[in-house]
Amino acid sequence: MNILYPIEWPVAWLMVKFHALLSVFMAPDSGLTWVLSIVGLTVVVRTLIIPLFVRQIRASRAMQMVSPELQVVQKKYKGKTDQESRQKMAAETMALYKEAGASPFSSCLPMLLQMPIFFGLFQVLYNKLPAAAEGNPFGPLTEQLALSASNSTFFGNVTIAQSFLRSDDGGITTKLVAGLIIACMSGVTFFTQKSLTMKNMPKAALEGPMASTQKMMLYMLPFIYVITGPGMPIGVLVYWLTTNIWTFVQQYIVISAAPTPGSAAEKERHARINAKREKKGLEPLDFTPPKKVSAEPEPEAPIRVQPSKSKGGKKLSDEEKLEQARELRAKAAEERRRAREAAGEAPTPPKQASNALNKGAKKKRKK
């Protein structure tokens, strides 16, 4: 029983339909027509899974934001290998995921969904196409169409059914085309992962086990292409390269429009916005996040008035306070007198000063 039959049949049908559409203005037996048919198949598949890609972006962003808190939980249970500690660590980790709306599995959904389509296309090009060309048609893939797909060439003698390891009549040209596609796949995947893990992650998420895993994937995925790519038909490599380019462009648009808060991509977006405003003669915007202010006002510190005390530490009586005030007033008068003498003014006799004060006091009383 072929479990991939429900996938192989729609894949072959889409490829044939795109070939019929392109044949209206292109040569039906051209290898380029069949290559573009596979590109059209890829575009349809990637368009259908755009909602999953949006979920992947949200889940990936949530995982990045929750990474510092996960590091705290991991440090808390570091070195504890007993069953109870493991259960508590797992419970706290899942609670953080739930609170942040993150899921480790959501980021893998688009790739998991594309794997059956990928293997279905591999089966169609590697097994079903040669069988149909020999008189065993498969669904919409008739013998005539199979012969056209198998014999239609581009770049000399290269067909979509050949591979790096099975070049047939294509010879060195097929190997060069396959090698070039594999190199492009690896390069696009590397830059896609780099922009996701380095450019669109806050500094706090660039440390810890999760960041180490993502950095490892940065080099592992291109290496996987180099290992598995030579055995894949050219048509499958075209599908793979197209979906990688689609992912790169889609991710670039998302990161440019809505980067992760605190990441280098967000700083670049703010710089672009202010550069545009500067060209228009507008003032730059301040993107510094406001400090969090507590809703409840802080209680004011009580004002404590120290009672007047004597040198011994006892409270002063009214008479002592009056005597202290007289001493301070006499001291202030003496300082004023010295200031006048230093300025060259004639000192005021004490009686005249007291008479002037008394007259002023009498005038106030009369009023």
Residue, then its C-alpha position, 0 to 999 in steps of 0.5 A: m500500500n502506497i501511503l503517499y498516493p493521496i499526496e502524489w496524485p495532487v502533486a502530479w495534477l498541479m504540475v500538469k495543470f501548470h504545464a498546460l497553462l504555460s504551454v499557451f505562450m511557451a513551448p510545451d516540450s521545453g524543459l524550462t516549461w516543466v521547470l516553471s510548472i514545478v515553481g508554480l506548484t511550489v507557489v500554490v503550496r506555500t500560499l496555502i500554508i501562509p496561515l501556518f507561517v504566521r503561526q510559526i512567526r508568532a511562536s518563534r517570537a514568543m519563544q525568543m521573548v520567553s528565553p531569558e525566563l527559561q534560562v532562570v528556570q534551568k539555572k534553578y534546577k541545574g544539577k538536580t536529577d531527581q524525578e521530582s525536580r524534573q517534574k517541577m522544571a517541566a511544569e514551570t517550563m510549560a507554564l511559561y510557554k502557556e503564559a507567553g503563548a509560545s509552542p515549541f511545535s508551532s515553529c515546525l508546522p510549515m516544514l512538517l506539512q511540506m515534507p509529505i509534498f516533498f516526498g510525493l514530488f520525489q516519488v512522482l519524478y523518480n518513479k512515476l514519471p519513468a513508469a508513465a513514459e514506459g506506458n504505465p500512466f499515473g493519474p493526470l500524468t499520461e504517457q505523452l506528458a511523461l515522455s515530454a517531461s522526461n525528454s524536455t531539456f534545458f541548459g543543453n541536455v538537462t531534464i527535471a528527472q536527472s540528478f547529480l548522481r544520475s546524470d544520464d545523457g546530461g553528463i557534466t552539465t547536469k552535475l553543474v546545474a545540480g551543484l549550482i542549485i544545491a549551493c544556492m539552496s544552502g546559501v539562501t537557507f544560511f542567510t534565512q536562519k542568520s537573519l532569524t537567529m541573529k538579527n531578529m532576536p533580542k540580546a537576552a535571547l542570544e544566550g543559553p541552550m536555545a540560542s546554541t541550538q539555533k546557531m547549530m542549525l545555522y550550519m546544520l541545515p546547509f550541510i544536510y542539503v549538501i549530503t542529500g541534494p546529489g541524490m535528488p532529481i533536478g525537479v525536486l531541487v527546483y522545488w526545494l530552492t523555490t520554497n527556500i527563496w519564498t521563505f527568505v522573502q516572506q521572512y524578510i518582509v515580516i522582520s522589516a515590518a514587525p521586528t522582534p522588540g529589542s532586536a537589531a532589526e527593530k533598531e534598523r526599522h526605527a532608523r529607517i523611519n527617522a531617516k524618512r522623516e528627516k527627508k520630509g523635514l520632520e523631527p525624529l521620533d523617540f522610540t525609547p520605551p517609557k518607564k513603567v510607573s506604578a499605579e499606586p503613588e508612593p507614600e510620602a515620608p513623614i516629616r518629623v520635627q525635632p523638639s528644641k533641646s538644650k546642650g544636655g539633651k533636655k527640653l527647653s522651658d519658655e524662659e530658656k527659649l526666650e533667653q536663647a532668642r535674645e542671645l541670637r538677636a544680640k549676636a545678629a545685631e553685633e554682626r550687622r554693626r561690624a558689617r557697617e563699620a567694615a563698609g565705612e558707615a557711622p554706627t547707629p547709637p543704641k538709644q537712637a536705634s531703640n527710639a526708632l524702633n519704639k516710634g515705629a511700634k507706636k505708629k503701628r499701634k495708632k493705626 
